[in-house]
């Protein structure tokens, strides 16, 4: 069992409606950021605003901009 703190954070993919990544760690934020910068499609489990949870395919090349908002937990808000 890991002693690493988990938290939820918001992921914006070209829209002001956030998707939520739940049970994340600092490394989750870093890994997601690197995946989004890579331009290669990947699957991510997210919580939608209606509280439903889905695995979605994210194609970073098709997203005009993205933002990770983890508050002050890991890093300042970043927009790419």
C-alpha positions as CSV (number, residue, x, y, z in Angstrom):
1,X,0.0,0.0,0.0
2,X,1.3,3.4,-1.0
3,X,1.7,6.3,1.5
4,X,1.4,8.8,-1.4
5,X,-1.4,11.3,-1.0
6,X,-4.3,11.0,-3.6
7,X,-6.5,13.8,-4.8
8,X,-8.8,14.8,-7.6
9,X,-8.0,17.4,-10.2
10,X,-9.7,19.0,-13.2
11,X,-8.7,18.4,-16.8
12,X,-9.9,20.8,-19.5
13,X,-9.6,19.6,-23.1
14,X,-10.4,22.6,-25.3
15,X,-13.5,23.5,-23.4
16,X,-14.3,25.3,-20.1
17,X,-16.2,22.2,-18.9
18,X,-13.8,20.2,-16.7
19,X,-13.4,16.5,-16.6
20,X,-12.2,15.1,-13.3
21,X,-9.3,12.7,-12.7
22,X,-10.0,11.0,-9.4
23,X,-7.5,9.2,-7.0
24,X,-4.5,10.9,-8.6
25,X,-1.0,11.3,-7.2
26,X,1.7,13.8,-8.1
27,X,3.1,11.3,-10.6
28,X,-0.4,11.0,-12.3
29,X,-0.4,14.7,-13.0
30,X,3.1,14.6,-14.4
31,X,2.4,11.5,-16.6
32,X,-0.8,13.0,-17.9
33,X,1.0,16.2,-18.8
34,X,3.7,14.3,-20.7
35,X,1.1,12.2,-22.6
36,X,-0.7,15.4,-23.6
37,X,2.5,16.9,-24.8
38,X,3.5,13.8,-26.7
39,X,0.7,14.1,-29.3
40,X,0.0,10.4,-29.1
41,X,-3.6,9.2,-28.4
42,X,-4.2,7.4,-25.1
43,X,-7.1,6.2,-22.9
44,X,-7.9,7.9,-19.6
45,X,-10.6,7.3,-17.1
46,X,-12.4,10.5,-16.2
47,X,-15.4,11.7,-14.2
48,X,-17.9,13.8,-16.2
49,X,-19.7,16.8,-14.7
50,X,-22.8,14.6,-14.3
51,X,-20.7,12.4,-12.0
52,X,-20.6,9.5,-14.5
53,X,-17.2,7.8,-15.0
54,X,-16.0,6.8,-18.4
55,X,-12.8,5.7,-20.1
56,X,-12.2,8.1,-23.0
57,X,-9.6,8.2,-25.8
58,X,-7.8,11.5,-25.9
59,X,-6.1,12.6,-29.1
60,X,-3.9,15.5,-28.1
61,X,-3.4,16.5,-31.7
62,X,-7.2,17.2,-32.0
63,X,-7.4,19.3,-28.8
64,X,-6.8,23.0,-29.5
65,X,-5.7,23.6,-25.9
66,X,-5.6,21.8,-22.6
67,X,-5.3,22.7,-18.9
68,X,-4.6,20.8,-15.8
69,X,-5.9,22.4,-12.6
70,X,-4.6,20.6,-9.5
71,X,-4.9,23.7,-7.4
72,X,-1.9,24.1,-5.0
73,X,-1.6,20.3,-4.5
74,X,1.1,19.6,-7.1
75,X,1.8,22.6,-9.3
76,X,0.4,25.9,-10.4
77,X,-2.3,25.7,-13.1
78,X,-0.8,25.2,-16.5
79,X,-2.3,26.0,-19.9
80,X,-0.9,24.5,-23.1
